[in-house]
Structure formats: C-alpha cells, structure tokens
Amino acid sequence: MKWEVLKDEAAVSARAEEFLLESLVSSEVGAIALPTGKTPVALYQRLNLLSEDLKAQFRTQTWFALDEFLRRDLAPESSFRGFLLRHFIHPMGIPEGNLLTLSFHPDDPEKEATRYESAIAAAGGLKLALLGIGLNGHIGFNEPGTPLDSRTGVRRLTEKSRKANAYLFPSLEETAHEAMTMGISTILSARRVLMLATGASKEAPVSRLVKDRSITETFPASALWSHPDSWLLVDSTAGAAL
Ligand code: PGA
C-alpha cells in the first residue's frame, strides 16, 4: 500500500479526482465501486464542478455502491442509493441505470448478494474501488472479525458504526442494525483500491493502518496491505501521526 499525506480535504479530493479520471480514460474494462458517508462528499462536490466534456466521460461508466443499509422501512432517500443519486449520479448527468446498488429490503439477502457479485463480474470486475475507513477500521460495512476472504453479504453493525451513521436516521434507536456490503475479498478483487481518510476522527485508524502492518481480521482495512495496487490518501489531520 502506498500512502500520501496531503494538506487538506480539498487536496485529497483533487488527488482522488486524478485517480478517477485516469481510470475513466484508460481502455481497461471494468466497473468502479463508490463509497457513501461523510468522507467522499467533498470529492463528489468537486466532480460536480467539472466541465461538461469531462462529466461526459463519467456517463458511460458502470458504478457500484460499496454497501447499503438493511432496513425494510427505510425511506429510499435515506438509502445509500439515494445518497449516491443525490451527490453524484444526478449532478453528473449519469444515467440512473449505470448505478448498481444493493437492495435495502431484499426478500432473500443471499440471492441478492449472488446477484450483486454476478453483476460485478458481468461488468468486467472492478477496475477501481474507492472507499473510506471506519473508526474501527471497517471497509464497506465489513466490521472487525469479518473473514478476509468474505464476499458480498449481510453484516451486523457494531454500536460504534451505528453511532457514526446515526446522523442519517431520525434517531440512534432507528439506525439500521444490519447492512449488506461487498466483502473484503470482493473489494480486494478491484485492480486498484483507493482509500480516502480525512479529519481528526480518522487519525487513530489511519495511524494503526500505516504503522502496524499486520494483516488481521480484527482490523479489516489492514487487508489493503495484501493488495498490489492500493493507495491511501489522507489529509494532514488524519495523517498527523504519519
Ligand atoms: P465516513 O464513513 O466517511 O462517514 O467517515 C467511512 C466509513 O465508514 O467507511
């Protein structure tokens, strides 16, 4: 894994944009996985300001959401699909059909997971997976303890992750207890993995990731060390200890 400590969130977004554009102009077939959450918002806002010519390059690309809450009564706009439509797909003028997402209320989650894995394979695999890092080192919603060889499936959210996501729900009590996510092995199947981390709350997980290089299920982000083309972009606050 290579890492870069950049001045601030704007610099992290600018660098991430370079990675994305490089991936879009390459002749390589494949889809791109996208994160939701607080971290990528600055990147999406930056992309929304691109020229029409550059935005056009995003419109023929297939995009996959990394994960989705599981909750039958979720309002569609509170789902991660809703988030990505609002922050990325609509402002970029990307056809909605080019965004593939997991259902937040699948009748059969196992079938849903298989459908997602098949759709990723049919798109030519992932050429790039963009992701954040959880306070507990999760990637996607692969919480500590998730097997490193896991594929897409259901995960029970830790209280720490529920609290970190409660801002998306009316209250902590109503915050989803479960999610579906690409597995750790699904994420690592991407030809390139790009993790973004910004802000003081990410200093501890970033410091652990970079300084303690042991690859362990108890800290899922550590799996990036086993990937031949993985990158971590951090701002000077999240990277203060590096
Ligand atoms: P955040 O989430 O960007 O909202 O901090 C990151 C994550 O949980 O992976």
Boltz pocket constraint, residues with backbone or C-beta under 6 A from the ligand:
constraints:
  - pocket:
      binder: B
      contacts: [[A, 36], [A, 37], [A, 38], [A, 39], [A, 40], [A, 131], [A, 132], [A, 133], [A, 134], [A, 135], [A, 138], [A, 139], [A, 140], [A, 164]]
      max_distance: 6.0
